[in-house]
Amino acid sequence: MIPRTAATTLRSRPFRRGFLLLSLLGAGVALSVPALPARPLPGIPVFTYSHPARHMPPALPGEAVVLTVESGSLRKPLTLRQLKSLPAVRYRTNHMQLHQDYTYEGVALRDLAILGGFSGQNLRIAAANGFASTILASDYMNYPIMLAYSADGNPIPTLKKGPLTVVLPARPERFHEGTYSAAWVWFAERITPVP
């Protein structure tokens, strides 16, 4: 459990990377990642979260795994309930392939990389249909690129690229140009560091 003073701080200010690790550890999540500083590293921006980390519930018998975060011997399968217990970012952006604006909510890729113990490395996002794409560390470490699980407050249907889809913020504008079209991974199911 996070001490009352720390919990108050987490609710009243944007998270810092070290607070994320502490809150995950306090929630009983076993992590085999190096300790992170309580303050952000120089040059690494602070993200604003729509909610902090919550207690991660255990998977229920028969509950579907929606995402696996994997690196070497670490394999962390997550159900949708567990994914939603991680800190969430929320913002409105235009989906590059759907050409529609949505307010997406999900987990920042930076936080999933921290969970997997490979933050700062390029990520490989694999989809259920066999597609895979690389997200550069310089992008996900500095911008709140997310793995979204809701759009306009609702689960993302398959026809809208769900249930999990990688979403990029409206800025910088380069995220919405053709060179970034492969970064908008639909039907995402696995995150690993690039080998």
Disulfide bonds with the S-S distance in Angstrom:
none
